[in-house]
């Protein structure tokens, strides 16, 4: 079965039956946009409207017994894309579902041309570096505040930022699921893996149970059952992800993505508290779940290694940004 065609058809049916006010067009992202959808995929839809005052919002929608992760935005202007091309690079791999006026096709063509230009690539790399610098500052602020667990997550974020830049500028890749396979081709990966995953085995069932329990706890505590990251359907999608990576034997990838998803859940319910403050308020069982999900405090040497690897990856981006 061609799952990409199936989901594109599903998206077109949704667009016809559930139109959004002032809708200009719809793009499918993720695995459907890349033409890589499989039986474990869900459908990511970006709906664009002509209303420039349209607030961005996301929702989990069930349509014909399938999950659609819906994201609604005002149609970006080319000036916005030129101003922040790193944030809009996903347009290169998006698939048009609905575009009656042709505006999306024209915008994507112009944006893609800019992304591939020397000026565009230089600006994209500059913005990727800025994100890394922001996370480096977060790391240092956390260390100054003696919040070493947050500093550890910031070190992970620096590494992930650099890895995403490397995947894009050297391999032309944007898939989250494809990132670790790309990184495994590099000599630096074994040291990274030891820091991130340690020597213990990865148990998918324990990971899923820990994430589900943590998400449920945050949902009940926040009282916001409609928060996108905290909805129960996210557990269903996580289970699909686990089934995919169990089938392919890539448990590192599963652990890496569920770790990030747990932090996403925290961000949805943080109320301005730092991660350390949040953890101190958790019952013991929830702290144990976070340990299962990979939350740990790195040594200074481990943080230094992650930062040095990030520097190396950016140096490779400098060499490969004109591909």
Secondary structure as UniProt FT lines:
FT   HELIX           3..17
FT   TURN            21..22
FT   STRAND          23..28
FT   HELIX           30..34
FT   TURN            39..40
FT   STRAND          43..49
FT   TURN            52..53
FT   STRAND          57..63
FT   TURN            64..65
FT   STRAND          66..74
FT   HELIX           78..83
FT   HELIX           85..93
FT   STRAND          95..98
FT   TURN            100..101
FT   HELIX           103..116
FT   HELIX           118..144
FT   TURN            145..146
FT   HELIX           148..171
FT   TURN            177..178
FT   HELIX           179..183
FT   TURN            184..185
FT   TURN            187..188
FT   HELIX           189..197
FT   HELIX           204..222
FT   TURN            225..226
FT   HELIX           228..230
FT   HELIX           233..248
FT   HELIX           251..268
FT   TURN            271..272
FT   HELIX           275..281
FT   HELIX           284..292
FT   TURN            293..294
FT   HELIX           300..320
//
